[in-house]
Amino acid sequence: MDISIVIVNWNTRALLLDCLASVYAMVRDVSFEVFLVDNASSDGSVEAVRAHYPQVSVIQNEKNLGFAAANNKALRVMQGRYALLLNTDAIVTEGAIARLFRYMEIHGEVAMTCGQLLNADGSKQNSIANFPGLLSLLCNETVLRLLFPRKFPSKRQEYRAPIEVESCIGACLMVRKKAMDAVGLLDERYFFFMEETDWAFAMHRAGWKSSFVPDARIYHLQGQSAGHDVRARIMFYRARYQYFRKWFPQVWPLHGLSVVVRLVINVLLNGFGLIMTLGLHGGIRGRLALYLQLLSWHLLGCP
């Protein structure tokens, strides 16, 4: 078996079916198996997959275990030499997975690789992630990508050949089984967000590399499997704090302090904007409400 495709689902039935349709239509020239790990969905996802794609191996959880623990259930029983972690809101294009596979076959030092993520209109998304550090704590990542494009690669640059990167966005991520055996599976203390960055950092410390393959193209309906409300933002902050406590315990309080300072600044700026627009600007009202909720969560000790 070449590739074990692992898809974790929680109540995204329509997206899931579209994702699977793209897999079976577009993944060619490699042998593969597909695992669906369902986190106790209530929207008929499992029933629909069993009806339309009986060849999919279904692992049905009794509760929502989160991204890392759910993926690990399939990774423990996979038969492939590579795993492909695929979001339900991803649509693979023809040849994309074969290109990732061929690259991994040639470059035995690479533990994980990803392709170019695209919006529905074909415009590029950021597909590459840097390891969080002191510089990214103190500066906006967009600014860093503009000032230091070699250190912080992004969608603003045009790549005609694969490049080495620190980490990959996990919407469509191919991982070598030998690397998993060397460093272990995903850290299940992460519920959602940062799992792949943590994994890439562990592999980096063990001497493995990560790569970006630009001609492997995957549509990603960004965030539709995660949501956009304050709960998703809280999960993101909680995951980042977990990452810093694990790898950089000496600086993680500084990270928390910098986030609080940024939130205070955002509250003040949006509050001023709301006053100047006489409270009529809906976008500013929404942002102010979001920043106030996030600031309150931090001040309560991140419960």
KELO-687989 format. One record per residue (C-alpha): residue number from 1; x, y, z. Coordinates in Angstrom, 3 decimals. Example, Ala and Ser with C-alpha at 12.3 -4.5 7.8 and 13.67 -1.06 7.14 Angstrom:
! residues 2
num,c1,c2,c3
1,12.300,-4.500,7.800 $
2,13.670,-1.060,7.140 $
//
This chain:
! residues 303
num,c1,c2,c3
1,0.000,0.000,0.000 $
2,1.404,3.394,-0.997 $
3,-0.823,5.878,0.833 $
4,-3.324,5.751,3.677 $
5,-5.681,8.731,3.381 $
6,-7.097,9.787,6.749 $
7,-10.074,12.144,6.944 $
8,-11.404,13.347,10.293 $
9,-15.000,14.543,10.279 $
10,-17.311,16.328,12.669 $
11,-20.699,17.317,11.251 $
12,-19.499,18.342,7.771 $
13,-21.482,15.822,5.721 $
14,-21.695,17.753,2.443 $
15,-18.039,18.784,2.528 $
16,-17.007,15.237,3.386 $
17,-18.859,13.742,0.422 $
18,-17.326,16.310,-1.953 $
19,-13.876,15.576,-0.526 $
20,-14.282,11.828,-1.012 $
21,-15.608,12.343,-4.538 $
22,-12.433,14.252,-5.417 $
23,-10.239,11.543,-3.888 $
24,-11.756,8.712,-5.876 $
25,-11.865,10.758,-9.070 $
26,-8.408,12.343,-8.906 $
27,-6.031,10.062,-6.992 $
28,-4.401,7.820,-9.587 $
29,-1.135,5.991,-10.210 $
30,-0.785,5.086,-6.521 $
31,-2.373,2.413,-4.361 $
32,-4.345,3.847,-1.467 $
33,-6.826,3.164,1.290 $
34,-9.187,5.661,2.908 $
35,-10.070,5.996,6.574 $
36,-12.920,8.137,7.849 $
37,-12.596,8.906,11.542 $
38,-15.868,10.434,12.666 $
39,-16.002,12.434,15.881 $
40,-19.571,11.583,16.911 $
41,-21.306,13.514,14.132 $
42,-25.069,13.941,14.320 $
43,-25.674,15.008,10.698 $
44,-25.739,11.587,9.030 $
45,-22.140,11.777,7.832 $
46,-21.291,8.164,8.624 $
47,-24.474,6.797,7.089 $
48,-23.907,8.795,3.899 $
49,-20.326,7.572,3.527 $
50,-21.300,3.955,4.116 $
51,-24.024,4.293,1.485 $
52,-21.958,6.061,-1.189 $
53,-18.408,4.815,-0.420 $
54,-18.600,1.362,1.190 $
55,-14.876,0.845,0.486 $
56,-13.985,3.490,3.094 $
57,-12.865,2.147,6.467 $
58,-14.984,3.946,9.071 $
59,-13.828,4.521,12.637 $
60,-16.741,5.922,14.620 $
61,-15.985,7.680,17.899 $
62,-18.548,7.994,20.670 $
63,-17.511,11.591,21.355 $
64,-15.526,14.364,19.706 $
65,-11.904,13.452,20.436 $
66,-10.433,16.374,18.522 $
67,-8.109,16.309,15.523 $
68,-4.966,14.668,16.901 $
69,-6.566,11.791,18.801 $
70,-8.947,11.044,15.929 $
71,-6.166,10.918,13.333 $
72,-4.063,8.713,15.582 $
73,-6.776,6.058,15.614 $
74,-6.292,5.558,11.877 $
75,-2.523,6.086,11.927 $
76,-2.151,3.158,14.328 $
77,-3.753,0.715,11.883 $
78,-2.751,2.203,8.517 $
79,-1.103,-0.025,5.910 $
80,0.491,2.655,3.730 $
81,4.103,3.780,3.633 $
82,2.738,7.321,3.789 $
83,-0.263,8.872,5.478 $
84,-2.212,11.682,3.839 $
85,-4.071,13.785,6.382 $
86,-6.910,15.459,4.504 $
87,-9.465,17.953,5.786 $
88,-13.100,17.482,4.860 $
89,-13.081,20.982,3.337 $
90,-10.300,20.031,0.889 $
91,-10.741,19.080,-2.771 $
92,-7.748,17.437,-4.435 $
93,-6.961,18.164,-8.077 $
94,-5.787,15.651,-10.646 $
95,-2.218,14.509,-10.045 $
96,-1.748,16.453,-6.806 $
97,-1.395,13.442,-4.514 $
98,0.777,11.554,-7.017 $
99,3.143,14.548,-7.160 $
100,3.487,14.604,-3.378 $
101,4.049,10.850,-3.392 $
102,6.730,10.965,-6.099 $
103,8.547,13.753,-4.283 $
104,8.589,11.763,-1.046 $
105,9.814,8.665,-2.878 $
106,12.810,10.593,-4.232 $
107,13.639,12.540,-1.069 $
108,14.014,10.019,1.737 $
109,15.094,12.681,4.232 $
110,11.707,14.429,4.029 $
111,9.191,13.497,6.730 $
112,6.254,15.575,5.537 $
113,5.229,17.538,2.507 $
114,2.300,19.664,1.346 $
115,1.041,21.282,-1.833 $
116,-0.378,24.661,-2.788 $
117,-3.728,25.340,-1.141 $
118,-6.224,27.331,-3.213 $
119,-9.377,29.291,-2.490 $
120,-12.535,28.340,-4.366 $
121,-11.763,31.036,-6.974 $
122,-8.284,29.619,-7.598 $
123,-6.363,32.282,-5.684 $
124,-3.570,31.073,-3.426 $
125,-3.759,30.466,0.300 $
126,-0.808,30.290,2.650 $
127,0.221,26.629,2.646 $
128,3.399,26.959,4.707 $
129,3.793,27.575,8.436 $
130,6.815,28.697,10.423 $
131,7.596,27.454,13.882 $
132,6.313,29.986,16.427 $
133,9.128,31.841,18.140 $
134,10.070,35.087,19.845 $
135,10.144,37.005,16.558 $
136,6.649,35.899,15.595 $
137,5.503,36.734,19.126 $
138,6.539,40.337,18.780 $
139,5.802,40.983,15.095 $
140,2.875,40.470,12.759 $
141,3.449,37.395,10.575 $
142,2.320,39.249,7.444 $
143,5.021,41.864,8.064 $
144,7.625,39.157,8.631 $
145,6.703,37.517,5.323 $
146,7.196,40.837,3.537 $
147,10.485,41.723,5.259 $
148,12.094,38.277,5.347 $
149,10.638,36.270,2.430 $
150,13.329,33.579,2.520 $
151,12.853,32.895,6.222 $
152,9.057,33.296,6.074 $
153,7.849,31.964,2.683 $
154,4.255,32.737,1.739 $
155,1.640,32.823,-1.012 $
156,2.980,36.203,-2.131 $
157,5.968,34.461,-3.674 $
158,5.981,32.364,-6.818 $
159,7.694,28.996,-6.465 $
160,8.489,26.926,-9.530 $
161,10.178,24.096,-7.664 $
162,9.808,22.450,-4.240 $
163,11.408,24.205,-1.293 $
164,12.312,23.161,2.226 $
165,10.035,24.701,4.867 $
166,9.691,24.536,8.626 $
167,6.124,23.225,8.706 $
168,3.046,22.802,6.530 $
169,-0.604,23.735,6.848 $
170,-2.366,20.482,7.689 $
171,-5.346,20.674,5.307 $
172,-3.572,18.224,2.984 $
173,-0.415,16.810,4.515 $
174,1.593,13.747,3.472 $
175,3.689,12.152,6.216 $
176,6.234,9.337,6.026 $
177,5.428,6.284,8.155 $
178,9.112,5.818,9.054 $
179,9.195,9.341,10.483 $
180,6.075,8.628,12.551 $
181,7.709,5.480,13.890 $
182,10.781,7.528,14.824 $
183,9.100,10.408,16.694 $
184,5.640,9.101,17.588 $
185,2.152,10.065,16.522 $
186,0.321,13.378,16.938 $
187,0.332,14.808,20.456 $
188,-3.204,14.216,21.714 $
189,-3.022,17.075,24.203 $
190,-3.894,19.301,21.242 $
191,-7.609,19.275,20.490 $
192,-7.617,21.440,17.368 $
193,-4.905,23.690,15.829 $
194,-1.098,23.426,16.043 $
195,-0.974,19.619,15.880 $
196,0.922,19.505,12.595 $
197,3.287,22.296,13.659 $
198,4.096,20.438,16.863 $
199,4.626,17.233,14.843 $
200,6.869,18.987,12.313 $
201,8.943,20.496,15.119 $
202,9.405,17.089,16.746 $
203,10.498,15.657,13.384 $
204,12.806,18.613,12.769 $
205,14.519,18.024,16.118 $
206,14.961,14.375,15.114 $
207,16.718,15.387,11.875 $
208,13.844,15.097,9.383 $
209,12.853,17.758,6.841 $
210,9.566,19.235,5.599 $
211,8.892,20.414,2.044 $
212,6.414,22.410,-0.016 $
213,5.593,21.112,-3.521 $
214,3.954,24.008,-5.414 $
215,2.636,22.075,-8.416 $
216,0.483,19.836,-6.189 $
217,-2.688,21.924,-5.968 $
218,-5.546,21.429,-3.532 $
219,-8.675,23.527,-3.140 $
220,-9.334,24.374,0.503 $
221,-12.611,25.925,1.618 $
222,-10.659,27.526,4.400 $
223,-11.999,27.190,7.909 $
224,-15.334,25.597,7.035 $
225,-14.444,22.491,9.004 $
226,-13.249,24.571,11.969 $
227,-15.673,27.470,12.196 $
228,-15.052,31.181,12.714 $
229,-16.614,32.035,16.094 $
230,-14.921,32.949,19.349 $
231,-14.686,29.288,20.376 $
232,-12.414,28.557,17.412 $
233,-10.192,31.510,18.312 $
234,-9.990,30.314,21.918 $
235,-9.007,26.828,20.736 $
236,-6.261,28.419,18.647 $
237,-4.852,30.402,21.570 $
238,-5.055,27.384,23.864 $
239,-3.124,25.299,21.329 $
240,-0.401,27.914,20.953 $
241,0.027,28.095,24.729 $
242,0.306,24.301,24.839 $
243,3.006,24.449,22.149 $
244,5.086,27.012,24.024 $
245,4.685,25.265,27.373 $
246,5.912,22.048,25.762 $
247,8.850,23.298,23.711 $
248,9.784,26.684,25.210 $
249,8.622,26.730,28.846 $
250,10.900,29.647,29.629 $
251,9.155,32.039,27.210 $
252,5.519,30.934,27.082 $
253,4.380,33.495,29.721 $
254,5.823,36.203,27.459 $
255,3.676,34.885,24.634 $
256,0.545,35.127,26.793 $
257,1.448,38.669,27.845 $
258,2.032,39.762,24.247 $
259,-1.376,38.379,23.231 $
260,-3.114,40.268,26.048 $
261,-1.355,43.509,25.047 $
262,-2.449,43.034,21.427 $
263,-6.021,42.340,22.476 $
264,-6.097,45.483,24.629 $
265,-4.805,47.537,21.697 $
266,-7.412,46.013,19.373 $
267,-10.196,46.723,21.876 $
268,-9.091,50.364,22.165 $
269,-8.735,50.866,18.408 $
270,-12.075,49.278,17.580 $
271,-13.761,51.106,20.459 $
272,-12.457,54.377,19.066 $
273,-13.615,53.387,15.577 $
274,-17.080,52.559,16.912 $
275,-17.329,55.977,18.545 $
276,-16.198,57.730,15.358 $
277,-18.827,55.885,13.299 $
278,-21.537,56.474,15.930 $
279,-21.856,52.729,16.414 $
280,-23.232,52.243,12.893 $
281,-20.412,50.139,11.443 $
282,-21.412,46.488,11.840 $
283,-17.936,45.152,11.096 $
284,-16.350,47.234,13.827 $
285,-19.050,46.188,16.297 $
286,-18.401,42.531,15.504 $
287,-14.633,42.854,15.880 $
288,-14.982,44.751,19.154 $
289,-17.285,42.078,20.570 $
290,-14.832,39.351,19.519 $
291,-11.802,41.093,21.035 $
292,-13.683,41.782,24.264 $
293,-14.640,38.105,24.602 $
294,-11.081,36.977,23.929 $
295,-9.659,39.532,26.364 $
296,-12.142,38.470,29.027 $
297,-11.160,34.801,28.536 $
298,-7.503,35.696,29.048 $
299,-8.159,37.821,32.114 $
300,-10.118,34.945,33.646 $
301,-7.032,32.762,33.345 $
302,-7.832,30.989,30.043 $
303,-10.394,28.521,31.480 $
//
